[in-house]
Amino acid sequence: MKLQNFDLIEQYLALKSIKGISDNSINSLVKKAGSLDGVFNMDSETLSNAGFSSNQITSIKNYAVEKTFLNNELEKIRKYKIRMILREDDLYPALLKEINSPPAYLYTYGDISVLENPSIAVVGARKCSKSAKEFAFELSVELAEIGFNVVSGFAAGIDINAHLGAISKGYTTAVFGNGLLKVYPGYNKKYMKDILKNGCIISEFPLEEEPLAINFPKRNRIISGLSLGVIVVEASEKSGSLITARYAVENNREVFAVPAWPKNHNSATNKLLKNGAKLTENYMDVVEEFARFLNFPKMVDNKDDDYNINFDSDEEKDIYNILKTEPLSIDEICMHSGKNAPKVLTTLSGMELKGMVQYDMDGKYSVRRI
């Protein structure tokens, strides 16, 4: 991994320290100037036309930034070996760049290479049922085992169980709503060592930033922005999990929801289902959507016995095993199996009736967990 460019980091932090300058403003300026250096060389008229106030323009032109904050932040970054990922870095997650308001930079710590894996978010209520905690843990175990980086918000309840499940078989990313040097909630601090060994923690907030209520919706946009989809396990009517799901919809990401008993105070997942979220009962409901992103040699399902699959012929078994790898068209199934189309169609029809496979809207067949 290449050395950090502290001059560039300082410039980013300097811009962000100027009152009223947002990530979108910084991203827009850098795009217009062609580089971060160019921002500080832009003329006042250009900056004014870009929507900046006279005070902001003066601060930019005179480099009138919060020097104490800047020096303290740079000192801590070096002292604690914090890795800064800037928007122009190769390590900056591609999916995160696509959201409406991507952070100009991220503070990171741990194994940040996990951000290169396909990511899925597992989120939910802090005060949740025991069964929901167990479901989040088990679901995250299976998602991590087949190659997903499981993303969540390090909160109590669903979030921390998602992280712990993921690191038992793979990787996780914890997104903080505060600075990386302020672990919140404190009682989850005991899990930090294992999370950092099997993933990373990230934040857009200054290193000593407190866990302010205003920060958590911002954190939630990063959780959904990093991820191909968001799985909501349990959620109340007014919860951060629903905000995360809303961000996912806004950014064209998939939303998955676990059905809840109607009288459960965390039954807002049912509202998500009514609005088009995909009903999620196990990890295969997620795999069906993202098969193309996964490393299928790892996806050896050793639980087939649990599914009680009874094949009526060798043809059924062959086709089922072929489709376990990825959804395929009729022609592709024929090519993989060496069988002709009429034989394959007849076999597939029988398998569909038994609920073993399904025909998807893209014209391909995929397996169903039964």
N, C-alpha and C positions, 0 to 999 in steps of 0.2 A: 504494500500500500504506500502510495507516494506521500511525501512530507506535506504537512499543512502549510498553506500560504497565509501566514499571519498578517501580512499587509492587507490582503484581500478580506480576511476575517475582520480586521480592525475597521476597514471601510464600511463593511456591512453593518457592524455594530454601531458605528458612528451615525450612519443614516437613520437606523432604527431608533436611536436615542433622541432624535429631533422630534419634538412634540408634533403629533398629528400626521406623521409620515407612516403609512401602513405598508404591509408586505406587497399589496397590489401596486402601491405607488412606487416602491423600490423596483419591483419586477418591470413595471412600465418604463421607468427611467432607464434601467439597464438596457432594455430592448431598444429604446429610442437612441441612447448614446452609443450603443454597440459594445460597451464594456462598463464595468463599475468605475474604472478610472475616469472614463469619459463623463460620468455624471457630475463629478466635481469641476469639470471644465466646461460644462454647458453654460451658455449665456443666460442672463436674467430673463430676457424676453421669451426664450424657449421654455424655461422653467415656469414662467407665468402662464404661458399658453397651455402648459400641461396641467394647470390647476393649482399650483403651489402659491401659498400666501407670501407676502413680502417678508415676513419674519422667517419663514422656512427657507426662502431663497437666500436671505442674508446668512442664515446658519450654514447652508450648503456652500455658498461662495467663500465664506470666511472660516469654514471648518469649525464653526462655533457649536461644539457638541459637548455632551456631559463627560468631561475628561476623567473625573473621578470614577464614574461608572465604567467607562471604557477601560481604564487601567486595571481596575479591580477584576473585571470580567476576564480580560486577557491573562492576568496573573493566575486566576483560578483554572482557566482552561489548560494552561501549562502545568500547573501544580497537580491537578487531578487527572491529567491526560485525557481530557474530554476531546472527542473528535467532532469537529464542526463539518457538516455536509452543506455546502453552498449550492444554490440552485443550478449553477453551471457545471457542477461536479458530475462525473460519470456515476458516482455512487448515489446521487439523488434519485429516489424512486420514480420511475417513469410515470406510473399511475398517479402519483401525487401531483405531478406537474399539470395533469389534466383537469383538476378541480377548479372551481370558480375563484378561490382565493388561496393559492398555494403559499406556504411559508417561504420566505426568501432564503431561510437557512434553518438547519436543525442542529440542536445539541444532541450528541449521541454518546453512549458508553456501552461497552460490551462487544459482542461479536456482531458487527453491523453487516457482515456478509449475508446474514439471514434475510436481509431486505431484498436480496436478489432472487429469493424464492417466491413462487406464487403465494400471495397472502390472503387469508380469510379472517374476518373479524367475528369474534364470539363475545357478545355483550349481554347485559341484563341487569336485573335489580340487585341493589346492595342487600336489602332485606328480602331474601327469597326463601323458598321452601327447600327442605333437605333434598327432596327428589330432584329439584331443579339444579342444585349444586352438583349432585351426582351425574345428572345428564350432561351438564356443561363440561365436567371433568372427562367423562367417557367419550363424548363427542370430540373433544379436543385431542384426546389420545389418538383416536382413529384418524382425524384429519392430519395431525402431525406425522403420523406413521406413514401416510402415503405421500408426504412431501410438502404439505402446506406449512407456511409460517403463520402461526395463530396469533392474531393481533387483538389486544384488549386494553382496558384502561387502568389496570392495577387496583381497581376499587375492591371493596369487600363483596362477598356474595358470588355472583356469576363470574365476574372478571377474574378474580384471583384463582378460582377453580379452573377456568379456561387456561390460564398461564401454567398452572401446576400440572394439568393433564397433558398439555403440549410438551413440556420439558421432560416428561417421563418417556417419551418416544421420539421427540424431535425438537423443534425450535419455536420460540415465541418472541414477540416484541411488545413491550409495555410502553404505552404512550401516557406521559404524565401531563396533568393539568397544572403543574407547578414546575419550579426549577429542579434540575436533577440532583442538586445538593439538599433538597428539602423532601425527603421521602414521606409520602402521604398516601394512605393512612399509616401512621407509625407502626401499628401492629402487624403490617405486612412486610416490615423491614427484614424480618427473619427469612423471607423467601428471596431476597435480592441476590444472594450469592449464587443460588442455583439458576435463577433466571439469567444472570449475567454469564454464567458458564454455558448456557444453552440458548443464548439469544442476546437481546439488547434492550436498553431503555432509551427513549427519545423524548424530546420536548422542544418546543419553539420558544419557551420562556427563559428569561435570564436565570442563571444558575441558582440564585438565592430567592427567586420569586415564590411567594407564599401561595397556597392552594386557594385562590380567590374564586368565588362562585362564578364570576364573569369568565374565568379561564376555561371552564369545563366544556361549554359548547364549542369553543375553539379547538380544544383537544379532540372532541368527538368528530369534527370535520376531518382531522388528520387520520383518526382510526378508520373511518370509511374511505378516505382518500387513498390510503395505502392498499386497500383491499379490493379484490375482485367482487366480493359480496359481503354482506353483513347478516349474521345469524343472531336473532333476538330470542333468548331462551325464556325469560320472564320479564315483564315490564309493567309498571303502573301507568295510569293515564298521563301523568305529568312527570316524565322521566327523561334522563339523558339518553337512554337507549332508543327512545322514539326520535329524539333529535338526531342521533347517529343514523337511524333508518331513513329519516327525512333527507339528510345529506346524501345518503347512498342513492336515493331516488333522483335527487337533483343532478347527481353526477353520473347517471346512467349505470349504476352498479346494481347487482342483484340483491334483493332483500328476502331473507328466509325467516320464518317464524315458527316457533314450537307452540302447538295448540295448548290452551290452558282451560282448566275447569272454570266455567262462567262465574262462579261465586268467589274464585280466588282474587284477592285484591291486586294481583299482578297479571290480570287477564287481558291487558291491552294488546298482547300479541294476537288475540283473536281479531281485533280491529285491523291489524296489519294484514292478516289473512283475507279479510273481506275486501281490502283495498288492493289485493293482487300479489301479496307476498307468497312465496312458495312454502307450502306446508312441509315441515321438517320433522321427521321421526327418527332418522338415523343419518349417518354420514353419507350413505349412498344417494340421498336426496340432493346433497351438495355436489357429489362427484358427477352426477348426471349433467349438471350445468357446466362443469369446468374440466371435463375429461382431457381436453386438448392441452391443458397447462401442466398436467401432472406427469411425474416420472413413473410410468406404469410397471417397469420391472420391480419396483418396490411395492406395488399394489397387489401383493399376493394375499388373497383373503383366506386366512386360516380358520374361518368360522363357518364354512359352508355347512357343516353339520348342524349348526344352529338354525339354518334356514329350512331344513327338512325338504330339500329339493329332491323330487323323485323324477328321474328322466325315464320316459317311455321308450327311448331308442338311443342308439349311439349318435344319431344325427342331431338329436336335441342337445345332448351333452356337448358335442363338438361345437355347435353354433353358440351355445351358452358361453362356453369357455372363450370363444373368439370375441364375443361381444363384451366380455368382462374387461377387455383391454380398452376399448373405446367404441362409441356408436359408429355403425357402418351402414352403408346403403346395400341394397340387394346385390348389385354388381360386385361390391367389395367383399361381401360375405361369400359369394360364389368363388371369387378369386382365392380367398383365404382357405376355404373349405374344400375346394376342388369339386364341388357338386354343382349340378345344373340349376338354372333358375326355377323351373317348376318344382323340383324337389325341395329347394330351399324355401320357396313360398309356402308350400304345403306344411313343412315343418314349423315355420314361423307362425302360421295361422293357429296351429295347435298350441304353440307356446304362448301366444297372445291370450288365447281363451283361458289358459291356466294361470295367467298373470306373471309368467316368467320373464317376458320381454314386453316392450312397448314400442309403438310406432310414433316417432317424434315429428314435430311440425316441419323440421328441415329435411324430411324424407329419409331419415335414418332410423335404424332399430337400435335400442339399447336395453340392457338388462334391468330388471326390477328386483329389488330385494323383497323376498316374500317370506 
